[in-house]
Each structure stands twice: as structure tokens, then as C-alpha cells.
Amino acid sequence: MQELIRNGISGWFAYTDAGKYAVLFLGVLLCYWYRKAGAGPADEPKGHLWRLMIYASIMAAAVIFPLTAVLLMKYQTKFYDYKWLWSVVPVTLIIAYGAAGTYLEVCRSRWKGNVLKPAGLAAVGLAVIFLCGNLNVGSCEGADTATDKVRTVRILDKLAESGDTDTICLWAPREILVHVRGQNGQIQLLYGRNMWDVALNAYAYDVYDQETIALYEWMEGLTEGEATEFVKEEEWTAACVVLETALNKGVNCIVIPASSTAEVTEEISSCVTDVAAKMNLAVTLKETEGYDIYRLRSK
């Protein structure tokens, strides 16, 4: 429960950090309720607008308040993040109503018959909306994520030089795999995002076998800078066994982060070469963006 509450609180901050549409949305609601409080009996809101504002206010409060947000997150299951709760809140509709209503009211009451001032007000309104960011939280990437995407693009460009990406079965670090599908849907992956994001397996019965999980852990160990320790402790033959297991699972392209130690890089390269020779495969090595790319083909 405490974890869900923390997720609810951090989710709200993540949602508002990605864009400021929540501010516009809450501002429109606040103005509406202020105007209602000062309206006379004849001006009382009625009909669909009244029901819409009540619904929007209740759902916004439920999503923002941590305890009710926890209940909603439990209802939608861990398959979805906090940001998905906002799909039940009519954010776009309320902002559109507030912007259009304010614009028409000002133009009709003060600038009737004027052309330039309404056009200027419309331009200012559009600028404010533009400066608020993006409604899609996922589109706001951190610097590290953007860098990883660029690296992935350049790695895939290297692979595309051979012209046979549709036959590739790729094994690479997580920060590379997570962006491959968005760039090239033809490349097969040894494992996907559900290897490290277990919530994606919420409605799936298939799980990865222990050998594949071990391959993932080995690769991430290299990424986290444990290459020297791994090779020295488990010795050269252990790395060869891991690589041979990957090739037996259909892998024919391996992307390994280049080690800061030349000795480690040479030992891994030697392992790949020896295992490939044992399986009668030819090895091509390319380097880019701090990664060694091993492409294996039948001789």
C-alpha cells in the first residue's frame, strides 16, 4: 500500500513535470466554480455542462488525491502506470471549453466588430497552449533516454549496412533493446521489455526460461561495469558458455558495451570468435557509440 501511495504522489509530479495542461485544466474548473458561486438563480448552470463539470471535478480530485489514486491504480492493475488514470478525466474537453468560452465572451462584450484584437487574443491563447508542453507524458524524455535512442539508431544503421536486418536476432543491453522496436520492426529480439518490466506480464502466462534470464543478467552485468570482475572470477570458459547458449537460442547479432579495459574487450572478442568457430560461423565486428557489434553468419 505504501508503495502505491508513493507511486500516486510521484506520478502526479511526473505528470505535471511533463506538461502544464493540468494547470490549465484546474484553472478552468476553478474559474467555473467561482463564477457559479457568484451567479444568481437565473444564471445557474444547467444541463450537460453542469453534469460535465461535476464529473470532471470529481474524477480530477480522485486522480490527484493519493488515497483515491491508489484505489484507481489497484482497479486498473499494475499493467498500467499512474498517467493512465488521467484517461478518465476530460482534460482536453474542459480546456477547450474554457478557452473557447473565454475567447467568445471577451470578443462579444468588448471587441464586437473589431478584427485585429480578436486575432491577437487567439494568437496569445494558442501560444499559451503551446508553451504548456504535451499531453502525452511518455513523449517527455530525459536526456539519458534521448541519448540511448540516438545510440540505438546509429547501431541499427551499422547493422543495415549489410542489408539483411530482417534475418537478425539481436541480443543487446536493455538501453538499446528498449528502442529497437520503435526504429525497426523486422529485427527479432532475444527478449523484450517484459523481461525487466514485469508488469507487462500481468495477463500473460508465458515466462522466460532460466537460461534466457541468465543471459539478460549477464548482459546487464557488462552494462553496469562488472565485466572485469565477471571474466576474472568466472574465467574465460564461463563467458564462452554464456555466448554459446545465446547462439543456440538463435542469436546472430550481439551488441556488447565496450569495456574500458582492453583486456576484457579482447577476452570477450576471443570468446565470440571461438564459439563461432565451434559452430562454423563467420564473425564480423563493427564498433560504434561505445559498443562492439558482432554479426555472425553461416560460412
C-alpha positions in Angstrom: 0.0 0.0 0.0 2.8 2.4 0.9 4.4 1.7 -2.5 1.2 2.5 -4.3 0.8 5.8 -2.4 4.4 6.7 -3.3 3.6 5.9 -6.9 0.5 8.0 -6.8 2.4 11.0 -5.4 5.4 10.7 -7.7 3.0 10.0 -10.6 1.3 13.4 -10.1 4.6 15.2 -10.1 5.8 13.3 -13.2 2.5 14.2 -14.9 2.8 17.9 -14.2 6.6 17.9 -14.9 5.9 16.6 -18.4 3.5 19.4 -19.3 1.4 22.1 -17.7 -2.0 21.2 -19.1 -3.1 20.1 -15.7 -2.7 23.7 -14.6 -4.9 24.9 -17.4 -7.5 22.2 -16.7 -7.6 23.0 -12.9 -7.7 26.7 -13.7 -10.8 26.3 -15.9 -12.5 24.3 -13.3 -11.7 26.8 -10.6 -13.0 29.7 -12.7 -16.2 27.8 -13.4 -16.9 27.2 -9.7 -16.0 30.8 -8.8 -18.5 32.0 -11.4 -21.1 29.6 -10.2 -20.7 30.8 -6.6 -21.3 34.4 -7.7 -24.1 33.7 -10.2 -27.7 34.5 -9.4 -30.6 31.9 -9.6 -31.3 32.8 -13.2 -27.7 32.2 -14.2 -27.4 28.8 -12.5 -25.7 26.4 -14.9 -27.9 23.5 -16.1 -27.9 20.6 -18.5 -24.9 18.7 -19.9 -22.4 21.4 -19.0 -23.3 21.2 -15.3 -23.0 17.4 -15.3 -19.7 17.6 -17.2 -18.2 19.9 -14.7 -19.3 17.8 -11.8 -17.9 14.7 -13.4 -14.6 16.4 -14.3 -14.2 17.8 -10.8 -14.9 14.5 -9.0 -12.6 12.5 -11.3 -9.8 15.1 -11.1 -10.0 15.0 -7.3 -9.9 11.2 -7.3 -6.9 11.1 -9.5 -4.9 13.8 -7.7 -5.7 12.7 -4.1 -3.2 9.9 -3.3 -5.6 7.5 -1.4 -8.2 7.5 -4.1 -5.5 7.4 -6.8 -4.3 4.2 -5.1 -7.7 2.6 -5.4 -7.9 3.5 -9.0 -4.5 2.1 -9.7 -5.4 -1.2 -8.0 -8.5 -1.3 -10.1 -6.6 -0.8 -13.4 -3.9 -3.3 -12.2 -0.1 -2.8 -12.4 -0.2 -3.3 -16.1 -0.8 0.5 -16.4 1.1 3.4 -14.8 -0.4 6.4 -12.9 -0.5 8.5 -16.0 -3.2 6.2 -17.5 -5.6 7.3 -14.7 -5.9 10.7 -16.4 -7.7 9.0 -19.3 -10.9 9.1 -17.2 -10.5 12.9 -16.8 -11.8 15.1 -19.7 -8.7 17.3 -19.7 -8.8 18.3 -23.3 -12.6 18.9 -23.4 -12.5 21.1 -20.3 -9.5 23.2 -21.6 -11.2 23.6 -25.0 -14.4 24.7 -23.3 -12.6 27.2 -21.1 -10.5 28.6 -23.9 -13.4 28.9 -26.4 -15.8 30.3 -23.8 -13.4 32.9 -22.6 -12.5 33.9 -26.1 -16.1 34.3 -27.3 -17.2 36.2 -24.2 -14.4 38.7 -24.4 -14.9 39.2 -28.2 -18.6 39.7 -27.9 -18.6 42.0 -24.9 -15.6 44.2 -25.7 -14.4 43.8 -29.3 -17.6 43.4 -31.3 -16.9 44.4 -34.9 -13.1 44.5 -34.3 -10.9 42.1 -36.3 -7.3 42.7 -35.1 -7.8 42.4 -31.3 -9.7 39.0 -31.5 -7.0 37.7 -33.8 -4.3 38.8 -31.4 -6.2 37.2 -28.5 -6.4 33.9 -30.4 -2.7 34.0 -31.1 -1.9 34.6 -27.4 -4.2 31.7 -26.5 -2.5 29.4 -28.9 0.9 30.4 -27.6 -0.1 29.7 -24.0 -1.3 26.2 -25.0 1.8 25.6 -27.0 4.0 26.6 -24.1 2.2 24.2 -21.7 4.0 21.2 -23.2 2.5 18.0 -24.3 -0.5 16.0 -23.0 1.5 12.8 -23.6 3.7 12.2 -20.5 5.6 9.5 -22.3 6.8 11.9 -25.0 8.9 13.9 -22.5 12.2 12.1 -22.4 15.1 12.6 -20.1 18.5 13.3 -21.5 19.7 9.7 -20.9 16.7 8.3 -22.8 17.2 10.6 -25.8 20.9 9.6 -25.9 20.1 5.9 -25.8 17.7 6.4 -28.7 20.4 8.1 -30.7 22.8 5.3 -30.0 20.3 2.7 -31.0 19.6 4.5 -34.3 23.3 4.5 -35.1 23.8 0.9 -34.1 20.9 -0.1 -36.4 22.4 2.0 -39.2 25.6 -0.1 -38.8 23.6 -3.3 -39.0 21.6 -2.0 -42.0 24.9 -1.7 -44.0 24.8 -5.5 -44.6 21.2 -5.2 -45.9 19.8 -8.2 -44.1 18.2 -6.8 -40.9 15.1 -9.0 -41.5 17.2 -12.1 -40.5 18.7 -10.6 -37.4 18.1 -12.0 -33.9 19.5 -9.4 -31.6 21.0 -9.7 -28.1 22.0 -6.3 -26.6 21.8 -4.3 -23.4 18.5 -3.1 -22.1 19.0 0.6 -23.0 19.4 -0.5 -26.7 16.7 -3.1 -26.9 14.0 -0.8 -25.5 14.3 1.5 -28.6 14.8 -1.2 -31.3 11.1 -1.9 -32.0 10.4 1.8 -32.5 13.1 2.0 -35.2 12.9 -1.3 -37.0 10.1 -3.9 -36.6 11.9 -6.5 -38.7 14.6 -7.3 -36.2 13.9 -10.1 -33.8 14.9 -9.8 -30.1 16.1 -12.5 -27.8 13.8 -11.0 -25.1 11.7 -7.9 -24.9 10.7 -5.2 -22.5 8.7 -7.7 -20.4 12.0 -9.2 -19.2 12.7 -6.2 -16.9 9.2 -4.6 -16.7 7.3 -7.5 -15.0 4.1 -5.5 -15.0 3.8 -6.2 -18.8 3.3 -9.9 -17.9 0.2 -9.2 -16.0 -2.1 -11.0 -18.4 0.5 -13.4 -19.9 1.2 -17.0 -19.0 4.4 -17.4 -20.9 7.6 -16.7 -19.0 11.2 -16.7 -19.9 13.2 -19.8 -19.1 16.1 -19.6 -16.7 18.8 -19.7 -19.4 17.3 -16.6 -21.1 17.0 -14.8 -17.7 20.7 -15.7 -17.0 21.6 -14.2 -20.4 19.8 -11.0 -19.5 21.6 -10.8 -16.2 25.0 -11.4 -17.8 24.5 -8.7 -20.4 23.3 -6.2 -17.8 26.3 -7.1 -15.7 28.5 -6.0 -18.5 26.5 -2.8 -18.9 26.9 -2.0 -15.2 30.7 -2.2 -15.4 31.1 -5.7 -13.9 32.9 -7.1 -17.0 36.3 -7.2 -15.4 35.1 -8.9 -12.2 33.0 -11.4 -14.2 35.7 -12.5 -16.5 38.3 -12.8 -13.8 36.1 -14.7 -11.3 34.2 -17.0 -13.7 37.2 -17.3 -16.0 37.3 -17.3 -19.8 35.3 -20.5 -20.3 32.3 -19.2 -18.4 31.9 -16.3 -20.8 32.1 -18.7 -23.7 29.4 -20.9 -22.2 27.1 -17.9 -22.0 27.8 -16.8 -25.5 27.2 -20.4 -26.8 23.9 -20.5 -25.0 22.8 -17.3 -26.8 23.8 -18.6 -30.2 21.9 -21.9 -29.6 18.8 -19.8 -28.9 19.1 -18.2 -32.4 21.1 -15.1 -31.7 23.2 -14.0 -34.7 23.9 -10.4 -33.6 25.4 -9.4 -30.3 25.9 -5.8 -29.1 28.2 -5.6 -26.1 29.3 -2.3 -24.4 32.9 -1.7 -25.0 34.9 -2.2 -21.8 37.3 0.5 -20.5 39.8 -2.4 -20.1 41.4 -3.6 -23.3 42.0 -7.0 -21.7 38.3 -7.6 -21.1 37.3 -6.5 -24.6 39.9 -8.9 -26.1 38.7 -11.8 -23.9 35.1 -11.3 -24.9 36.0 -10.9 -28.6 38.1 -14.1 -28.3 35.1 -15.9 -26.7 32.8 -14.9 -29.6 35.4 -15.9 -32.2 36.0 -19.3 -30.5 32.3 -20.1 -30.1 31.6 -19.0 -33.7 34.4 -21.3 -35.0 33.0 -24.2 -33.0 29.5 -23.6 -34.6 31.0 -23.0 -38.1 30.0 -19.3 -38.1 31.8 -16.3 -39.6 32.2 -13.2 -37.3 32.1 -9.6 -38.4 33.0 -7.0 -35.8 31.9 -3.3 -36.0 32.3 -0.5 -33.5 30.1 2.5 -32.9 28.8 4.6 -30.0 30.9 2.8 -27.4 29.5 -0.7 -28.4 31.1 -3.7 -30.1 28.7 -5.2 -32.7 29.3 -8.9 -33.5 27.4 -10.2 -36.6 27.5 -14.0 -37.0 26.7 -15.8 -40.3 27.0 -19.3 -41.7 30.2 -19.9 -43.6 
